Amino acid sequence: MSNIADDLKPLAKPINKLKSAEHNPRKGDVEAIKKSYERFGQRKPIVANKTTGEIVAGNHQFQAAKELGWKDIAVVYVDDDRETALAYSVADNRIGQLGEWNVEELVLAFDEIDSNDFSAIGFSEVEVEDFRALADELEMDSVPAVAPVEGSTNERNVDSENTVKKDATYAEFLERYANRAVRAIILYYPNDQYEKMVSDLTQLGKQLGTDDNASTVQKLIEEKMKNG
């Protein structure tokens, strides 16, 4: 039970006494949950039917724990009828989808989290960089938009000057950013290193004959990958 938070240990039950729900309307990312469990352990219980042992909420947590070889998992038991159990299962999954990220706060959190933990919290490094770039764009008075897809929210929220309207929702900003022709990788350097990095990239660009820093970095990476 070392994988279970201390305050949850009184709720620990043998995994072999539980079973997955017969009908689960949600497809979860078991691999992501496994990474989270490996890093943080179990910090919230799953919910199961007291009589049958069938899981009401937490099917993918249960599957992840089984694949990790856990013998026990923390469980809260309920005595729901079939309709209530199914309704709660849907509610548990749906309610988690209804919220939106506060991009600024999320990026601040990324700044404090060790990059080695990104996969454990469910983000790839590419996704982290996308959110950083999106946060930078959200601070602009207006941001360039790609040609909108007819009928999309992106089309409805682009003005005559081809910029995203400031009252566009977070989801609409995400849609526009995901569909734009170019995307940004944000690299941060301490002030005492920044000027040297810019100067070095400029010099390398002249040597390599590239037009901008993005092309310089791309060419350096391509050459490095080619040469091993």
C-alpha positions, 0 to 999 in steps of 0.5 A, a space after each residue: 500500500 505504499 502507493 496510496 496516500 496515508 489518509 486513504 490507506 484505511 480505504 484500501 481494498 484488494 484489487 481482485 475484489 473489484 471489477 470494471 464497469 460493464 458499460 463505461 461511456 468514457 475512454 480514458 488515457 490509462 497510460 497517462 494515469 499510470 505515469 501519474 500514479 508512478 509519480 504521485 501515487 493514488 491521492 483520490 479514491 475510486 467509487 465502487 458498488 458495495 454489493 457487486 464490486 463493480 466500479 462506478 467511477 475510476 475505471 481507468 484508475 483501476 485499470 492503471 493500477 492493475 497494469 502497474 501490478 498494484 495489489 490494493 487500491 483505495 475505494 469508496 463504496 456506494 449502494 446505488 441502483 443501476 440507473 444512479 450508478 450510470 448517471 453518476 459515472 457520466 456526471 463524474 466524467 462530464 463535469 471534468 470536461 466543462 471547466 476551462 484552463 486559465 492559460 496565464 495561471 497554467 503557464 505560471 504552474 508550468 514554470 514551477 513544475 520540473 519538466 521531468 514531471 510534465 508527462 506525469 501531469 498529462 502534458 507533452 513538452 509540445 503541449 506545454 510550449 503551445 500553451 506558453 505561446 498561446 499565453 503570449 498571444 493572449 497578451 497582445 491587443 490583437 493577434 494574426 489569424 489564419 484563414 478561417 474554416 467556413 462555419 467554424 467558431 474561428 470564422 465567426 470571431 475573426 474581424 475584417 482585418 483578419 485578427 481574432 476579436 478580443 471577446 473570443 472565448 478561450 476555446 476559440 483562441 485554442 481553435 484558432 491557434 491549433 489551426 494556424 499555419 505557424 506555431 511558436 516554441 518559447 525558450 527562456 534565458 536568464 537576462 545575463 545570457 539572453 543577449 549572448 544567445 541572440 548574438 550567437 544565433 545571429 552569427 550562426 545565421 550568417 554562417 549558415 545562410 539562414 533568413 531567421 532564428 527559426 531557420 537557424 535552429 531548424 538547420 542546426 537540429 537537422 545537421 545534428 540529427 543527420 550526423 548523430 
